[in-house]
Amino acid sequence: MNIKKAITQFAGACALVALYASNAQANLLGDAGFDDNVLGAGGEINISTGCFGGSGGVGPWNGFNCAFIRNDGFSLSPSNAFKTFFNGVDPNGVYQDVAGTAGLTYTGSVEVYNWSDAQQTLTSGAVLGVKLIWLDGSGGIIGDVVTKGDITGGADVDLSATDIWTNMTIVGDAPAGTATVRFQLEFEGAGGAGFFDNASLTAVPVPAAVWLFGSGLVGLVGVARRRRKG
């Protein structure tokens, strides 16, 4: 066993591990702050499907039912946030699809705002959610996980405080057969509107095969050194 060659291979494996770990922590979502389109104060882009018209999507985001990108002056990102509300059909919201890998743990996160405006503030009938949906290679749904928030204290996250941003996070393991991960922000029920900003989706951990490869090389180096001493 050539120790120098084994060490070189091990160094390459370590670099691969570091590169994958770095990429795994990167945000997989595009236009995560909804700011790719510059809007003036009070401006909006209607990406709804059947709600006051609407384009159905913009950039990487796909709206369903009532969905708007707006500049209402209180976003966390430079100017815009995502707004959705009930208009006779549940749920309403927006989603983005990214390539997925079975066995990885995905973490989705978003900041949510309950505006105190009389026509916008959330009521007891409203439930906001951040959801991860697992899709197979043909686009079929094979599972999902969701974190929900409301103002009643009956959901996962308490959104009763107004005019502040509250984090909602969801974590899930992609099941066997996962080809696509859908990150979805949604509004169910009636009463007020939900505002979302600074969305993120990350994937961890490093696949076990990479770690095993590195560990195996360490073992080979140890064996080679013992043989050389012998």
C-alpha positions as CSV (number, residue, x, y, z in Angstrom):
1,M,0.0,0.0,0.0
2,N,1.5,3.4,-1.0
3,I,1.1,5.6,2.0
4,K,1.7,8.8,0.0
5,K,-1.0,7.8,-2.5
6,A,-3.5,6.9,0.3
7,I,-2.9,10.3,2.1
8,T,-3.4,12.1,-1.2
9,Q,-6.7,10.2,-1.7
10,F,-7.7,11.0,1.9
11,A,-7.0,14.7,1.4
12,G,-9.2,14.7,-1.7
13,A,-12.0,13.0,0.2
14,C,-11.7,15.6,3.0
15,A,-11.9,18.4,0.4
16,L,-15.0,16.7,-1.0
17,V,-16.6,16.5,2.4
18,A,-15.9,20.1,3.1
19,L,-17.2,21.2,-0.3
20,Y,-20.4,19.2,0.2
21,A,-20.9,20.4,3.7
22,S,-20.6,24.0,2.5
23,N,-23.0,23.5,-0.3
24,A,-25.4,21.6,2.0
25,Q,-25.8,24.7,4.2
26,A,-26.5,27.0,1.3
27,N,-30.0,28.3,0.7
28,L,-31.5,26.1,-2.1
29,L,-34.3,28.7,-2.8
30,G,-34.1,31.3,-5.5
31,D,-35.3,34.9,-4.8
32,A,-35.6,33.9,-1.1
33,G,-36.5,37.5,-0.1
34,F,-39.0,38.1,-2.9
35,D,-36.9,41.0,-4.1
36,D,-35.8,40.1,-7.6
37,N,-38.5,42.4,-8.9
38,V,-38.1,46.0,-7.7
39,L,-41.4,47.5,-6.4
40,G,-42.1,51.0,-5.2
41,A,-44.0,51.7,-2.0
42,G,-47.4,50.0,-2.1
43,G,-46.5,48.1,-5.3
44,E,-47.4,44.5,-6.0
45,I,-47.1,41.7,-8.4
46,N,-50.1,39.4,-8.6
47,I,-48.9,35.8,-9.0
48,S,-52.3,34.3,-8.1
49,T,-54.2,31.7,-10.0
50,G,-57.8,32.8,-10.4
51,C,-57.7,35.5,-7.7
52,F,-58.1,39.0,-9.3
53,G,-56.4,37.7,-12.4
54,G,-52.7,37.0,-11.8
55,S,-49.8,35.5,-13.7
56,G,-49.5,32.2,-11.6
57,G,-45.8,32.8,-10.9
58,V,-42.7,35.0,-11.2
59,G,-39.1,33.8,-11.3
60,P,-38.8,30.5,-9.3
61,W,-42.0,31.1,-7.3
62,N,-45.4,29.6,-8.3
63,G,-48.5,31.1,-6.8
64,F,-51.7,29.3,-6.2
65,N,-55.1,30.8,-5.5
66,C,-54.4,34.2,-3.9
67,A,-50.7,35.1,-4.0
68,F,-49.0,38.5,-4.2
69,I,-45.5,39.9,-3.9
70,R,-45.8,43.4,-2.2
71,N,-43.9,46.3,-0.8
72,D,-45.9,47.4,2.2
73,G,-42.9,49.0,4.0
74,F,-42.1,46.5,6.7
75,S,-40.3,43.7,4.9
76,L,-37.1,42.2,6.3
77,S,-35.5,42.0,2.9
78,P,-34.7,45.2,1.1
79,S,-38.3,46.0,0.0
80,N,-40.7,43.1,-0.7
81,A,-42.6,40.3,1.1
82,F,-45.0,37.7,0.1
83,K,-48.7,38.1,0.9
84,T,-51.6,35.6,0.8
85,F,-55.1,35.4,2.2
86,F,-58.3,33.5,1.9
87,N,-60.6,34.2,-1.0
88,G,-63.1,31.3,-1.0
89,V,-60.6,28.5,-1.7
90,D,-58.1,26.7,0.6
91,P,-55.2,26.7,0.7
92,N,-53.6,29.9,-0.8
93,G,-49.9,30.5,-1.1
94,V,-46.7,30.0,-3.1
95,Y,-44.3,27.2,-3.7
96,Q,-40.9,26.5,-5.1
97,D,-39.5,23.1,-6.3
98,V,-35.9,22.1,-6.0
99,A,-34.1,18.8,-6.8
100,G,-34.2,16.5,-3.8
101,T,-32.3,13.5,-2.5
102,A,-33.8,10.7,-0.5
103,G,-32.2,10.3,3.0
104,L,-31.2,13.9,3.5
105,T,-32.7,16.0,6.2
106,Y,-34.2,19.3,4.9
107,T,-34.8,22.4,7.0
108,G,-37.3,25.0,5.8
109,S,-37.5,28.4,7.5
110,V,-39.4,31.6,6.9
111,E,-40.3,34.8,8.8
112,V,-44.0,35.6,9.2
113,Y,-45.7,38.9,10.0
114,N,-49.1,39.6,11.5
115,W,-49.9,43.2,10.5
116,S,-52.1,45.2,12.9
117,D,-53.9,46.9,10.0
118,A,-57.6,46.4,10.6
119,Q,-58.2,44.7,7.3
120,Q,-55.0,42.7,7.3
121,T,-54.6,41.4,10.9
122,L,-55.0,37.7,11.5
123,T,-58.2,36.4,13.1
124,S,-58.9,33.1,15.0
125,G,-59.9,31.4,11.7
126,A,-56.6,31.9,10.0
127,V,-53.8,29.4,9.9
128,L,-50.4,30.0,8.3
129,G,-48.0,27.2,7.3
130,V,-44.6,26.3,6.0
131,K,-44.6,22.9,4.4
132,L,-42.1,20.5,2.8
133,I,-43.7,18.2,0.2
134,W,-41.8,15.2,-1.1
135,L,-42.3,14.4,-4.8
136,D,-41.2,11.3,-6.8
137,G,-39.7,11.4,-10.3
138,S,-43.1,11.7,-11.9
139,G,-44.2,14.6,-9.7
140,G,-46.5,12.5,-7.5
141,I,-46.7,13.4,-3.8
142,I,-45.2,10.7,-1.5
143,G,-45.4,12.7,1.8
144,D,-45.1,16.0,3.5
145,V,-44.4,17.7,6.8
146,V,-45.7,21.1,8.0
147,T,-45.4,23.6,10.7
148,K,-48.5,25.8,11.4
149,G,-49.1,29.1,13.2
150,D,-52.1,30.9,14.4
151,I,-53.2,33.5,17.0
152,T,-55.2,31.1,19.2
153,G,-52.2,29.2,20.6
154,G,-53.6,25.9,19.1
155,A,-50.9,25.6,16.4
156,D,-47.2,25.0,16.5
157,V,-46.2,28.7,16.5
158,D,-48.0,31.6,18.2
159,L,-48.6,34.5,15.8
160,S,-50.8,36.6,18.1
161,A,-48.2,39.4,18.5
162,T,-48.7,42.0,15.8
163,D,-46.2,44.1,13.8
164,I,-43.2,41.8,14.5
165,W,-41.6,39.1,12.5
166,T,-41.9,35.5,13.9
167,N,-39.8,32.6,12.7
168,M,-41.5,29.4,11.5
169,T,-39.3,26.3,10.8
170,I,-40.0,22.9,9.5
171,V,-37.6,19.9,9.5
172,G,-38.1,16.6,7.6
173,D,-36.2,13.6,6.2
174,A,-36.8,13.0,2.5
175,P,-38.2,9.5,2.1
176,A,-37.2,6.9,-0.4
177,G,-38.1,7.8,-3.9
178,T,-37.8,11.6,-3.4
179,A,-36.7,13.4,-6.5
180,T,-38.0,16.9,-5.8
181,V,-38.6,18.9,-2.6
182,R,-41.4,21.4,-2.7
183,F,-41.1,24.3,-0.3
184,Q,-44.5,25.8,0.3
185,L,-45.9,28.8,2.2
186,E,-49.6,28.7,2.7
187,F,-52.7,30.3,4.3
188,E,-55.8,28.4,5.3
189,G,-59.1,29.6,6.8
190,A,-60.5,33.1,6.7
191,G,-59.6,36.3,8.4
192,G,-56.8,38.7,7.6
193,A,-53.7,38.1,5.6
194,G,-50.3,36.4,6.0
195,F,-47.0,38.0,5.1
196,F,-43.8,35.9,4.6
197,D,-40.2,36.9,4.0
198,N,-36.6,35.6,4.1
199,A,-37.4,32.0,3.2
200,S,-34.7,29.4,3.3
201,L,-34.3,25.7,2.5
202,T,-31.2,23.8,3.4
203,A,-30.1,20.1,3.2
204,V,-28.0,18.1,5.7
205,P,-26.1,16.0,6.6
206,V,-23.3,14.9,4.3
207,P,-24.2,11.6,2.7
208,A,-23.0,8.6,4.8
209,A,-21.1,7.3,1.8
210,V,-18.7,10.2,1.7
211,W,-17.9,9.9,5.4
212,L,-17.4,6.1,5.0
213,F,-15.1,6.7,2.1
214,G,-13.0,9.1,4.2
215,S,-13.0,6.7,7.2
216,G,-12.0,3.8,5.0
217,L,-8.9,5.7,3.7
218,V,-7.9,6.5,7.3
219,G,-8.0,2.8,8.0
220,L,-6.0,1.9,5.0
221,V,-3.3,4.4,5.9
222,G,-3.1,2.9,9.4
223,V,-2.8,-0.6,8.0
224,A,-0.1,0.5,5.6
225,R,1.9,2.2,8.3
226,R,1.8,-1.0,10.5
227,R,2.9,-3.2,7.6
228,R,5.7,-0.8,6.8
229,K,7.0,-0.8,10.4
230,G,6.8,-4.6,10.3
